[in-house]
Amino acid sequence: VGGTMFLMWLGEQITARGIGNGISLIIFAGIVAQFPHSLVATLELGRTGALSPVFIIALIVLAVAVVYFVVFVERAQRRIVVQYPKRQIGARVTSGESSHLPLKINTSGVIPPIFASSLLLLPTTVIQMMAANPNPPAWMESVQPVVAALSHGQPLYMGLYAALIIFFCFFYTSIVFNPEETAENLRKYGGFMPGIRPGKRTAEYLDFVLTRLTVIGAAYITLVCLLPEMLVYLMKAPVQAMALGGTSILIVVSVTMDTVAQIQSHLLAHQYEGLIKKSKLRGGKR
């Protein structure tokens, strides 16, 4: 319990200092630390003959393809055109500007698979802790089939996992993006979308587009996360192969891209601060 509290505190400190999502970075570090062990274990299975060399090569190629697919979808955006009318500032009239509102296909990020896997592990962990007692309850034997059905690669686990991922995709997207608030901000600053009235109609259009993007994003996350589960179920692949694809790669790639973007924004802000300080010094000398 103390270690968990320390990790939560450390994640909050990382988030507060603007480096990125602290909890995601800690999970990212744990996954990356397991990559060498999983790779060595997979190669060892190939050496002993438990896995064929063709399967190992196909698994590595599949992992590279999943990385490419995740990067492509994570960088994909639906750009909605936003126009601003002409403005008069003093005696000068500024021309109307045209901008865009970027909407990511995967607005929820890596939160849905993390929450879904955590909820699915909770009942299994509690039952296993109770079974470890010297005198377990009498009803423990009756729930053992349920525990077995909730293990990796089982149809019940995959069905619940997919349902929870889809639910958290829509739930988290509705929290991080508010169409009514965005439409109101656009109306305050005079922005509008061509052919759509500001205010309620703009909010309805944003909600329409965001819902369809979330459907695509939820299908994408579900496909990537269920890929290793399908390998375990259909091809009887070992559990070590799950670290080379699916949820692990999704979390690693997404957190890496977010962290790099945060670092670039900090470097850019630091560069502008240096330019402002230099301009002030030059102005003072004059």
C-alpha positions as CSV (number, residue, x, y, z in Angstrom):
1,V,0.0,0.0,0.0
2,G,2.8,2.4,0.8
3,G,4.5,1.8,-2.5
4,T,1.2,2.5,-4.3
5,M,0.7,5.7,-2.4
6,F,4.3,6.8,-3.2
7,L,3.7,6.1,-6.9
8,M,0.5,8.1,-6.9
9,W,2.2,11.0,-5.2
10,L,5.1,10.8,-7.7
11,G,2.7,10.7,-10.6
12,E,1.0,13.9,-9.3
13,Q,4.3,15.6,-8.9
14,I,5.3,14.8,-12.5
15,T,1.9,16.0,-13.8
16,A,2.1,19.2,-11.7
17,R,5.5,20.1,-13.2
18,G,4.1,19.9,-16.8
19,I,6.3,17.0,-18.0
20,G,3.3,15.0,-18.9
21,N,0.7,12.7,-17.4
22,G,2.6,11.3,-14.4
23,I,0.6,8.0,-14.0
24,S,1.0,7.3,-17.7
25,L,4.7,7.9,-17.5
26,I,5.1,5.5,-14.5
27,I,3.1,2.8,-16.4
28,F,5.2,3.5,-19.4
29,A,8.4,3.0,-17.4
30,G,7.1,-0.3,-16.1
31,I,6.3,-1.6,-19.6
32,V,9.6,-0.5,-21.1
33,A,11.4,-2.2,-18.2
34,Q,9.6,-5.5,-19.0
35,F,10.4,-5.3,-22.8
36,P,13.9,-6.9,-22.6
37,H,12.7,-9.7,-20.3
38,S,9.7,-10.5,-22.6
39,L,11.9,-10.4,-25.7
40,V,14.5,-12.8,-24.1
41,A,11.7,-15.1,-22.9
42,T,10.2,-15.2,-26.4
43,L,13.6,-16.0,-28.0
44,E,14.2,-18.7,-25.4
45,L,10.9,-20.3,-26.3
46,G,12.1,-20.3,-29.9
47,R,15.4,-21.8,-28.9
48,T,13.7,-24.7,-27.0
49,G,11.3,-25.3,-29.9
50,A,8.1,-24.2,-28.2
51,L,7.8,-21.4,-30.8
52,S,8.7,-21.7,-34.4
53,P,11.2,-19.1,-35.8
54,V,8.6,-18.1,-38.4
55,F,6.1,-17.2,-35.6
56,I,8.8,-15.1,-33.8
57,I,9.7,-13.2,-37.0
58,A,6.0,-12.7,-37.7
59,L,5.4,-11.4,-34.2
60,I,8.2,-8.9,-34.5
61,V,7.0,-7.7,-37.9
62,L,3.5,-7.4,-36.4
63,A,4.8,-5.3,-33.5
64,V,6.5,-2.9,-36.0
65,A,3.3,-2.7,-38.0
66,V,1.2,-2.0,-34.8
67,V,3.7,0.8,-33.9
68,Y,3.3,2.4,-37.4
69,F,-0.5,2.0,-37.2
70,V,-0.7,3.6,-33.7
71,V,1.5,6.5,-34.7
72,F,-0.6,7.1,-37.9
73,V,-3.9,7.1,-36.0
74,E,-2.6,9.1,-33.0
75,R,-1.4,11.9,-35.3
76,A,-4.6,11.9,-37.4
77,Q,-6.9,14.9,-37.0
78,R,-10.2,16.1,-38.3
79,R,-9.7,19.8,-39.0
80,I,-12.9,21.9,-38.8
81,V,-12.6,25.2,-40.6
82,V,-13.2,28.3,-38.4
83,Q,-13.5,31.8,-39.9
84,Y,-13.2,35.1,-38.1
85,P,-14.8,38.3,-39.5
86,K,-13.1,41.5,-40.4
87,R,-12.3,43.7,-37.4
88,Q,-11.5,47.4,-37.1
89,I,-8.8,48.3,-34.7
90,G,-8.5,52.1,-34.6
91,A,-8.1,53.3,-38.2
92,R,-6.9,50.0,-39.4
93,V,-9.2,47.2,-40.7
94,T,-7.9,43.7,-40.3
95,S,-9.0,41.2,-42.9
96,G,-11.0,38.1,-42.0
97,E,-8.8,35.2,-40.8
98,S,-9.4,31.5,-41.4
99,S,-8.2,28.9,-38.9
100,H,-9.1,25.3,-38.0
101,L,-10.2,23.4,-34.9
102,P,-8.3,20.1,-34.7
103,L,-10.2,17.1,-33.3
104,K,-8.1,14.0,-32.7
105,I,-9.5,10.6,-33.7
106,N,-8.4,9.2,-30.3
107,T,-9.3,12.0,-27.9
108,S,-9.2,9.7,-24.8
109,G,-5.6,8.6,-25.3
110,V,-4.5,5.5,-23.3
111,I,-6.9,6.0,-20.4
112,P,-9.6,3.5,-21.6
113,P,-7.4,0.4,-21.8
114,I,-5.7,1.3,-18.5
115,F,-9.1,1.7,-16.7
116,A,-10.6,-1.4,-18.4
117,S,-7.7,-3.7,-17.5
118,S,-7.6,-2.4,-14.0
119,L,-11.3,-3.1,-13.4
120,L,-11.0,-6.6,-14.9
121,L,-8.0,-7.4,-12.7
122,L,-9.8,-6.2,-9.5
123,P,-12.2,-9.1,-8.9
124,T,-9.5,-11.7,-9.9
125,T,-7.0,-10.2,-7.5
126,V,-9.5,-10.1,-4.6
127,I,-10.5,-13.7,-5.2
128,Q,-6.9,-14.8,-5.4
129,M,-6.1,-13.0,-2.1
130,M,-9.0,-14.7,-0.4
131,A,-8.0,-18.1,-1.7
132,A,-4.5,-17.6,-0.3
133,N,-5.9,-17.6,3.2
134,P,-5.4,-20.8,5.3
135,N,-9.2,-21.2,5.6
136,P,-10.8,-19.9,2.4
137,P,-14.6,-19.5,2.3
138,A,-16.6,-22.5,1.1
139,W,-17.9,-20.6,-1.9
140,M,-14.4,-20.1,-3.4
141,E,-14.6,-23.3,-5.3
142,S,-17.8,-22.2,-7.1
143,V,-16.2,-19.0,-8.4
144,Q,-13.0,-20.7,-9.7
145,P,-14.6,-21.1,-13.2
146,V,-15.4,-17.4,-13.3
147,V,-11.7,-16.6,-12.4
148,A,-10.5,-18.9,-15.1
149,A,-12.9,-17.3,-17.6
150,L,-11.5,-13.8,-16.7
151,S,-7.9,-14.8,-17.5
152,H,-6.0,-13.5,-20.6
153,G,-7.1,-14.9,-23.9
154,Q,-10.5,-16.2,-22.8
155,P,-13.7,-15.1,-24.7
156,L,-15.4,-13.6,-21.6
157,Y,-12.3,-11.6,-20.8
158,M,-12.1,-10.3,-24.3
159,G,-15.8,-9.4,-24.5
160,L,-15.7,-7.5,-21.2
161,Y,-12.4,-5.8,-22.1
162,A,-13.8,-4.6,-25.4
163,A,-17.0,-3.3,-23.8
164,L,-15.1,-1.4,-21.1
165,I,-12.7,0.1,-23.5
166,I,-15.6,1.4,-25.7
167,F,-17.4,2.7,-22.6
168,F,-14.4,4.6,-21.3
169,C,-13.6,6.0,-24.7
170,F,-16.9,7.8,-24.8
171,F,-16.9,8.6,-21.1
172,Y,-13.5,10.2,-21.0
173,T,-14.0,12.0,-24.3
174,S,-17.1,13.6,-22.9
175,I,-15.1,14.8,-19.9
176,V,-12.1,16.3,-21.8
177,F,-14.0,18.0,-24.6
178,N,-17.2,20.0,-24.1
179,P,-18.9,21.0,-27.4
180,E,-21.1,23.6,-25.7
181,E,-18.1,25.3,-24.0
182,T,-16.1,25.3,-27.3
183,A,-19.0,26.7,-29.2
184,E,-19.5,29.5,-26.6
185,N,-15.8,30.4,-26.8
186,L,-15.9,30.6,-30.6
187,R,-19.0,32.8,-30.4
188,K,-17.3,35.2,-27.9
189,Y,-14.3,35.7,-30.1
190,G,-16.4,36.1,-33.3
191,G,-15.5,32.7,-34.8
192,F,-17.9,30.7,-36.8
193,M,-18.0,27.6,-39.0
194,P,-19.1,28.2,-42.6
195,G,-22.7,27.3,-43.1
196,I,-23.4,26.7,-39.4
197,R,-25.0,29.2,-37.1
198,P,-23.0,30.1,-33.9
199,G,-24.1,28.9,-30.6
200,K,-26.4,25.8,-30.2
201,R,-26.0,24.7,-33.9
202,T,-22.2,24.8,-33.6
203,A,-22.3,22.8,-30.4
204,E,-24.6,20.2,-32.1
205,Y,-22.3,20.0,-35.1
206,L,-19.2,19.5,-32.9
207,D,-21.0,16.8,-30.9
208,F,-22.0,15.2,-34.2
209,V,-18.4,15.1,-35.5
210,L,-16.9,14.1,-32.2
211,T,-19.3,11.2,-31.7
212,R,-18.3,9.7,-35.0
213,L,-14.6,10.3,-34.4
214,T,-15.0,8.6,-31.0
215,V,-16.6,5.5,-32.7
216,I,-13.5,5.2,-35.0
217,G,-11.2,5.8,-32.1
218,A,-12.9,3.3,-29.9
219,A,-12.8,0.7,-32.7
220,Y,-9.1,1.4,-33.2
221,I,-8.1,1.1,-29.5
222,T,-10.2,-2.1,-29.1
223,L,-8.6,-3.7,-32.2
224,V,-5.0,-2.8,-31.0
225,C,-5.7,-4.0,-27.4
226,L,-7.4,-7.3,-28.4
227,L,-4.7,-8.2,-30.8
228,P,-2.5,-10.0,-28.3
229,E,-5.5,-11.6,-26.6
230,M,-6.5,-13.1,-29.9
231,L,-3.0,-14.4,-30.4
232,V,-3.2,-16.1,-27.1
233,Y,-6.6,-17.6,-27.7
234,L,-6.4,-18.5,-31.4
235,M,-2.8,-19.3,-32.0
236,K,-2.0,-20.5,-28.4
237,A,0.8,-17.9,-28.2
238,P,2.5,-17.6,-24.8
239,V,1.6,-14.7,-22.5
240,Q,5.2,-13.2,-23.0
241,A,4.1,-12.4,-26.6
242,M,1.6,-9.9,-25.2
243,A,4.3,-7.5,-24.2
244,L,5.3,-7.1,-27.9
245,G,2.0,-5.9,-29.1
246,G,-1.4,-4.4,-28.2
247,T,-1.9,-2.4,-25.1
248,S,1.8,-2.2,-24.2
249,I,2.8,-0.7,-27.6
250,L,-0.3,1.6,-27.5
251,I,0.7,3.0,-24.1
252,V,4.4,3.3,-25.0
253,V,3.9,5.0,-28.3
254,S,1.1,7.3,-27.1
255,V,3.0,8.4,-23.9
256,T,6.2,8.9,-25.9
257,M,4.5,11.2,-28.4
258,D,2.7,13.2,-25.7
259,T,6.0,13.6,-23.7
260,V,7.9,14.7,-26.8
261,A,5.1,17.3,-27.6
262,Q,5.3,18.6,-24.0
263,I,9.1,18.9,-24.1
264,Q,8.9,20.7,-27.5
265,S,6.3,23.2,-26.1
266,H,8.5,23.8,-23.1
267,L,11.6,24.4,-25.3
268,L,9.6,26.7,-27.5
269,A,8.3,28.7,-24.5
270,H,11.8,28.9,-23.1
271,Q,13.1,30.2,-26.4
272,Y,10.4,32.9,-26.5
273,E,11.2,33.9,-22.9
274,G,14.9,34.3,-23.9
275,L,13.9,36.5,-26.9
276,I,11.7,38.6,-24.7
277,K,14.4,39.1,-22.1
278,K,16.9,40.1,-24.8
279,S,14.5,42.6,-26.3
280,K,13.9,44.1,-22.8
281,L,17.7,44.4,-22.2
282,R,18.2,46.1,-25.6
283,G,15.3,48.4,-25.0
284,G,16.8,49.4,-21.6
285,K,20.2,50.2,-23.1
286,R,18.6,52.5,-25.6
